[in-house]
Amino acid sequence: MYYKSTRDSSVNVSSAQAIAQGISKDGGLFVPDHIPEITMDEIKALGDMSYRERAAAVFSKYLTDFTEAEISYCVDNAYNTKAFDSDNIAELAHLFDGTYMLELWHGPTCAFKDMALQILPYLLTTSTKKLGIDKKVVILVATSGDTGKAALEGFKDVPGTSIMVFYPDDGVSAMQKKQMTTQEGGNVGVCAIKGNFDDAQNGVKAIFTNAEIAAELEKNGMMFSSANSINWGRLAPQIIYYISSYAQLAKDGEIEYGDKINVVVPTGNFGNILAAYYAKHMGVPIGKLICASNENNVLTDFLTSGIYDRNRAFHATISPSMDILISSNLERLLYMLCGEDDAQIREWFGKLASEGKYEVSEAVKAKLFDEFSAGCCNDEETKATIKAIYDKYSYTCDTHTAVAVKVYQDYRAKTGDTTKTVIASTASPYKFSGSVLTAIGEDSGSDEFELVEKLAEVSKLPVPASLAALKDKDIRFDKVIDKSEMKEYVFSSLGI
């Protein structure tokens, strides 16, 4: 299998090159030249495998230039109980009426990003070795909260790498900020910017695609790569847990092999739900892909109208990892839906850059409306959902997962569709203790770690060791810069 660029279909690179490079030189995103098939017999076989074995089987379809031994090395080092607090890696909790929570937050940073960012360092270093690259790999990350910490933890002290994370100063939770600013490791850097996540993401992309900056790094024996979901090495691991979940549900007798399921994903950058789309088109019997947004409902509007318009108010919500108005991974989906027409992609995303808006063709709209449903909710509805789920099922969910539950309930009431459904639960409630406690009617207080202790009393969930340990850690990174200063920060950090 080879990989194309969404903005230049003539690009033809190996998976190792796509992972090492992160983003195409033309600014496009790498996509596989076809979606590989997974048969029902293969899915049945996965039911008897561990998560690591399932991951290896799926990776073998996408990373065809990797040897079996190389794939095993990557998955064995990433998916184990040293990193995850569950033997299953991704847990399935039966919630109500054929609805299942896919708990993707049992990794070291308590967010779904661990599912990809625990393995990306192994994929990246294996890729550079295969390509004979003898340069320091500089990882740049823009984060709305969870990606930053997961990337920092994954790349901490990995030889031959340096990682810098940019986050919006007022756009992450207190716990997310504490996780990042206390990060250990000799090769890490963290910096807040004045602005929102889109400012951080646009700044990182601008640095990536600047030829002069790339030349300066080259001169100093360095190269850029990415740990954001623009990197195929971030997206591919996310496909696995949707395939694994289907195999597990069938193995457990919750569904019959061949039965369809729906999938609900709370998403801002569109990568997590795009991974479910890939799983579906590989052959997993998935019906509707239900996209859940918070008050920053640009994706809801797009998936119901075909018009993408980022010219709107930006809302800082209690589900900050979804506070995004430019959803990068949508470009991959639209490239597939428009028949890999790179000129069309350049036109649409050129308009997004210059005008903040574009409208897709009627043919693409028809495909979107057929495969996706979308909905959104505000903070008050999110809190009401957390309380309702807690009161009825004694289940405590975070502010992002609650958005998905609310949107799913609205979808089910509107359509009458009772197909068994998997909801992606993307973060531990402890990452947003104050908001969760307020939602269920408890006094939230002010100290972040008092909140954690209170939530432990109320929820009866064990406090993740990694979060408890933050209490006594010193702040290492407290710099706040203007978005125009990101390039200077990168050069200064690298000693250039």
N, C-alpha and C positions, 0 to 999 in steps of 0.2 A: 504494500500500500504506500502511496505517495500523498503529499499534501500540497494543496493549491492555496493561493491567496485570494481572498474575497474581492480584491481590487485589481487582480491580474491573474487570470486563469492560466496563463502560460507558465507561471511559477510551478516548479515540480521538485519538491524536496522530500527527504526521508523524514520519518518521525523524529529521529535524533536531531536532525537539523532544525525542525520546527520547534522542538522543545528547547534546544539550546538558544535559538535566536529569539524566541518569545513572540515577536511580531514581525510581519513581513516588512521589507525595506520601503515598500510603497504605502505603508500605513494600514494595509489590510490584515485580516486575521487568517491564520492557517486553518484549513478544513480538510478532512480526508477526501480523497478523490472518489470514494464511494462509501456507502454505509454497509458494513459487513453483516451477513445474516447469522442469526442464532436460531437453531431449530428447536422444536418442542422437546425432542429427544435430548438435546444438549441441556435445555433448561431442567429437565427431569434429572439428569446426571448431576447438575449443580446442587440439587437438593441434598445430596449426600456428602457434599464437600464443606470444608471450612470456608470462612470468608477469604482467607488468603488464597485458597485454591480456586475459589470463584473468581477472584481478582486476576489471578494468573491466566485463567482461561479466557477472560474477556480481553485483557491486554494483548494476548497473543493474536487477536484479530485486528488490532489497531497498530501495534508496534512490531510490524513484521520484520524490521531490520534488527530487532533485539533477539538474542539467543534465548532459549528456554532458561539457561542458567542465569542470564542477566535479569530476566523478568522475576525469577524466583528470588534472587538477591534483593531486588527492590521491594517486593511484596512481603518477604519474610522479615525484613528490617523495619518496615513501616507498620504492618498490622499485627501487633502482638500485645500481650497484656502489660508490657513495660510502658507502652504508650497509651493504651486504652484500658479503661476500668471494666471492660466486658469481654468475655471470651468470644462473643458474637460480633464484636466491633460495632455493628449497627443493630440496635434492639428494636423489636416490634412490640408495641403495647396495644392490646385490644381495648379500644375506648368505648364505643357504643355502636349498636345497630350496623355491624359490618364495617366499622370504621377503625382504622389502625394508625397509631402514631409511629412513624419511622424515626426513632430517636437517633439523631446523627451527632449527638453532642457528648459522647462518652470518651472523647480524646483529651489530650493534655491541656487544651485551652477552652474546653467546654462549648465548642461551636462546631457546626457542620464543616467549616473550612478545614478542620483537622483531617477529614476523610481524604482530602486531596493533598494538603500541605505536609502531612507526615511522609508521603511518598515522593513528592516532587523533588526534594533534594537528591534522592537516590536516582530518580529518572534523569535529572539534569546532569549530575556528575557522571553517570554512566554514558549519557549522550555525548558530553564533551570529550570523554576518553575515547569513545568509538570514532569520533570525528578527528581525533588527533589535535584537539585544541589545547594549546599550552598557554592560556591566559587566565588571569583572575576574572571570574564571572561576577559582575556587579548587578545585584538584584534590586530593582526599584519597584516599590509597591505603593499604590494609593489605597487607602482603606476607609470604609465607613464604620469600622469598629472591629469586626471579627477577623478579616483576612490578615490585617497587620500583625496581630499577636500570633496567629497560627503560622504565618510565614516566618516571623522572627524565631519562634520556637523550633520550627523545622530546620532552618538554616543556621541556627546558633552554632558557631565554631566549626562549621563544615569547611574543611580545607579547600583553599582555592576559590572561596566565595566571600563576598561582602554584601550586606543587605541594608537598605535604607527604606524606612517606612514614613510616609506622609499621611497625616490624618487631619480632619477639620477640628480646630481647637474646641469649638462649642458643639460638635456634632457627634459625640460618642458618649456612652454612659460612663459614670464615674469608675465602675469596675473595669470597663474596657480600657479607659485611660490609664488606670493603675497598672493593668497588665502590661501595657506597652512601655510606659515610662520607667518601669523597674526592670526591664528586660536584661537578663544576663547575657554574656557573650562578648568576645573580643572583636568580632567582625560585624557588629550590629550598630545601627543608628536610627533614631526616632526623632521626628520633627513635626510639630503642629503647624498648620497654616491658617491664616485668617481667610475664612471662606467656607465653602461646603465641600462635600465629597466630589462633586463634578469638577470643581476647581482643581482639586488634587489630582483627579484622574486625567484631566486635560493637560495639566502640567507634566505629568509623567509621560503621557503619549508624545507631547511636544519634544521632550528630551530624547525619547527613544528614536524619533524619526528625524532628528537634526543631524545632518551629515557632518557638520563641523565638530559637534560634540563627539560623535562616533570616532572621527579621525583623531581627536585628542586622546580618547581612551586607547585607541589602537597604538598610538605612539608610546603610551605608558604601559603597554602589555595587558590591557584590560578590554572587556567587552560587556555590553549590557545584556540582560535577560530579564524576564518578568515572572513574578509569582502571582499576579492577578489572573483572573479567569480568561484574559485575552490569550494566555499561554495554553496551548493545547494540552500540555502536561498537567494543567490544573483541571481542565474540563473532563478529560478521559476518565480519571478515577471516579468522578461523580456518576458516570453512566453505570458503574458497577453496582452501586447500592440499590438502584431501581431493579436491575436484573436479579440481584441477590434476594431482594424482598419478595419478588414474585415467586421465585423458586422456593423460598422459605414458607410462604403462605400455602403454596400447593403441597409442600412436604408435610406441613402440619395439619393438612386437611381442612384449612379455612376456605380454600377454593379448590375447584377441580382444574387440572391442567387444561388449558385452552379457554378457561373463563376469562372474561375481560375484567379489568379493574380500572378505576379512575385514579388519577394522581393530582394532589393539590400541593402547590408549592408557594410559600411566601418568598417573593423575590424582588430585587431592585435592579440588579445588573443583568438579569435574565439567564445567567449561566446555569443555575440549579435546575430550572425547568427545561432549559435546552437539553441538558443531560437526559432528562426523562423522555424528551422527543427522540433523541438518538436511540435510546433503549426501545422505544415503541417501534421505530422504523427498522431496527435490527430484527424484530419479530416478537417482542414481548407483547402479549395481548393487553394493551392499554387503550382505554376508550378516550374519555375526555382528559385533556391536560388543563387544569384549572389554575389560573394565575392569580395570586392574591397580592394586593397592594395596600399600603396604608394611605394616608391622606395625599401623599405624593403619587397620584394615580395616573401618571403618564402612560403606563402600560395598560391599565384598564381601558383608558380612552382609545389607545391604539388598537387593542385587540377587539374592540367593539365598533370601531369606525374605519380603521385603516389609515388614519391620519396620526402621525407622530408629531407632537408639538410640545417642545420644552419651554416655550414662552409662557410661563405661568409662575405663580408664587411658589417659593420653596418653603416647605414646612418642616420644622424640627419637631420630631414626634418621639413617643416613648418606644418606638421600634426603629432606632436610628440606623441600623444596618441596611434598612430599606429606603433611607432618605436619599434617593437618587433620581435625577431627571434625565440622565443620558445612559441608556442601558446598552452597554457595549456589545454584549453577546447577541443582541437582536440582529446584528449584521450577518452573523453566521446563518441564522435561520432564513433571513430574507434572500441571501445568496442561493440557498437551496431552493426556496420557493419560486424564485424568478428564473429557474433553469440555468443557474451559474452564469448569469449575465453580468460580468464584472463592470461593464460600462454603466448599466443601470444602478449598480451599487454605488459606483463613484458619483453618479448624479444625485441619488437620494442622500447620501451621507455628506456630499458637498453642500447640499441645501441645508442639511442639519447644522453644519458648521457655520454657514454664512447667514442663514435666515432663521435657524432654530426650528425648522419645520419641513416635513415632506409628506406626501401622500402616495401610497403604493397603488399598483394597478388593480383593476377589478378582478383579474385572474388570481392575483396574490391574495386579495381580500377574501375571495371565496375559499381558498385553502386555509387561511387563518381562521375564519369563522367555523370551518368544518372541524378543525382539530382542537381549537382552544376555546375555553370560556374564561371570563375574567370578572373580577369584582374587587371592591375596595371597602375599607372602613376607617373611621376616624378613631382618635384615641379613646373617646368615651365608649364607643362600641367595643374596642379592644379590651378595655378594662372590664366591661360588663360580661364579656365572653370568658375572661379568666375566672371571674367570680362564679359564673354559671357552671363552668366545667369543674371547678373546685367543689362547689356545693353539691353538685349532682353525682360526680364520679370520684371525688377525693383525689383528683388528678391536678397537679400544679404545672401549668405551662407558662412559657415566657411570653413576652409581648409580641414576638414575631410569629410564633406558632399560633397564638390566639387570633391573629389577623387571618391566618389560613383557615382556622376552624370557623370563624364568623363568615368568611366568604363561601366556604363549603356549605354551611347551613343555609345561606341565602340561595345558593345554586340549587340545592336539593329541594327547598321549598318552592322555588320558581319552576323547576323542570319536572319534579316528581321522580327524578332518576335515583334509584336506590342501589345502583351498582356498588359492590364493595369497593371501598376507597382507602387509599394510603395517603396520609397527610405527612408531609415532610416537617418534622420538628427540628428546628435549626439551631436552638441554643438552650443551654441550661437556664432555668429560671433564676439561678443565683447570679447570673451576669446582669440582671435587671431587678435586683431584690426590692428596691424602693418602689418601683412601679407595680410590681406584682403584689407586694404587701398592701399598698394603697387600694389596688383593685379588689382584693378579697376582704377589705374592710378593716385592716389592721393599721395601727399607728406606725408610720414608716420611720420616724425619727430622722436623724441626720448623718450619723457616722455610718460609713459604708459597711463596716464589719459588724456593727451592732445589728444592721439590717440583715446581714447574712445569718447571724445567730437567731434572730427572730424568725426568719423564714424557715430555718431548720426546725424550730419548734412547731411551727404551723403546718408545714408540708410533710414532715416526717421523712424527708429525703436527706441522705447523707450529704454533707458539704464536700464538694470536690476538694481533694487535698491541694491541688494547684492554686485554687482560689484562697483557701484558708492560709496558705503560706505567704500570700501577698501582704498580709497585715504588717509584718515586721520588715518588709523590704524598703530600702531607700530609693528615692527618685533618682534616676541617672540622667534622664533626658527631659529638659524643661524648656527647650528653645521653641519660640513661636516666630514665624516669619511670614512675610507677604508672599503670595503665590508667585510673584515676579522674581523672587529670590531663590527659587528651587534649584536652578542650575548652579548658582554660586555655592549653595549648601552642599550639593553633590560633589563639586570639584574640591571644595575645602575638606570635606570628609575623606576624600580619596587622596588628599595631599597633592592635587594637581594645581 
